[in-house]
Amino acid sequence: MTCNLQFYKEFYLLEEDRKQNLNNSVNIPILILTGILSLHFFVFSQDANPNFLVAGKVLAAINFVIVLLCLYYLVKSFSNLASGYVYRELANMVEIRKYEKKLIQEQLNVEKVQLLFEIYIIDEFTICAKHNFEINKYRTENFAKAKRLLFISITLSITLSTLFIISIV
């Protein structure tokens, strides 16, 4: 395996790893959002000062919109809403082997066969890695938007909790 082939293979595998990391990264924000919603249900199920209820409802309404936007970007990052993401994969091994056998039959020079085969594999790695990179970039951008909104939601929830504690003291 030449250095060039190894480079393209590593880039392809890097994008595959990024795909897995993006798939796994959605779990913690969903857990945090669940905690935020639970906190809101708890706060509003308690008997609280009427002055707190006005401010609390305003904060909760703003937070509800932010949570919905956060969920939108999380779902968009995870599954692109209803359409999903279509990643490119290398051809299956049978097709690759058929191509290699075809090269062996067409070429008399073994070194030329190896060179042409490596060029073919490099092209496949390049096409797949480029396509997967674009998808992962788009997913990462949406995940970053969701994290920003999640931070705002956490801040609003802390504010709501602080107001609630002040109102019961």
Secondary structure, DSSP 8 states (H G I E B T S, - for coil): --HHHHHHHHHHHHHHHHHHHHHHTTHHHHHHHHHHHHHHHHHHHS---HHHHHHHHHHHHHHHHHHHHHHHHHHHHHHTTTT---------HHHHHHHHHHHHHH-S-HHHHHHHHHHHHHHHHHHHHHHHHHHHHHHHHHHHHHHHHHHHHHHHHHHHHHHHHHHH-
